[in-house]
Amino acid sequence: MELSALFTALSTEPEQMTRGVIRIFHFIGLSMGLGAATLLDLMIIRFFLGREMTQQTWEMFVFFSDLVGVGLKLLWVTGLGFLLFYWLNDPVKLENEKIWAKIVIVGILTLNGWFIHRTVLPFMYRQIGRTMLDGVPFRKKVLFVTTGMISFVSWYGPLIIANLPHLNFQVPMLQILIVYGVVLAAVLATAHLLLFGTQIAMAGRNRARRRSYL
């Protein structure tokens, strides 16, 4: 009896049921992509500290990267589903510029993910048997740090924006994107400073070793 009442309630509110299904899969995509991307960033930081790249480790990188890709696909499908739903049932919500800011950030995230798949993963494969940064020029290190930080900020950005309801219909898309850009710039500057400091420290240790051999 209770089960039939549930089906009756769902069938009498198809719009709410449709929106709920889209929201669930949107949340799954965000959780999957965010979790996998965070683990990838932590693994990259770990290997930046000098651990050797192995075949098993590279396969883990590929696995988590694939999870990020699946999460991104779910975000795009459900995001477009939300747009279609609002267009058909509640077109006023399409005027909420927070939605469009999230789409722009997910677009940046998608381009960054494509670059990682095309550039970073093949590089990691070539480093199997060596440390990840063995023989890597400083410019490439900067590039890897940049892609990692873009991924980090751009995954957490939509999550934070989605949980700030007071932005709805109040804050223009441009202002949201400016804040996103400022946060991203600050994170990148901090990461690059740390990388530069690490590079100087490594150069100092290498010079000290060379002197000890003389």
Buried (B, 14 or more C-beta within 10 A) or exposed (E): EEEEEEEEEEEEEEEEEBBEEBBEBBBBBBEBBBBBBBBBBEBBEEBBEEEEBEEEBBEBBBEBBEBBBBBBBBBBBBBEBBBEBBEEEEEEBEEBBBBBBBBBBBEBBBEBBEBBBEBBEEBBBEBBEEBBBEEBEEEBBBBBBBBBBBBBBBBBBBEEBBEEEEBEEEBEBEEBBEBBEEBBEEBBEEBBEEBEEBBEEEEEEEEEEEEEEE
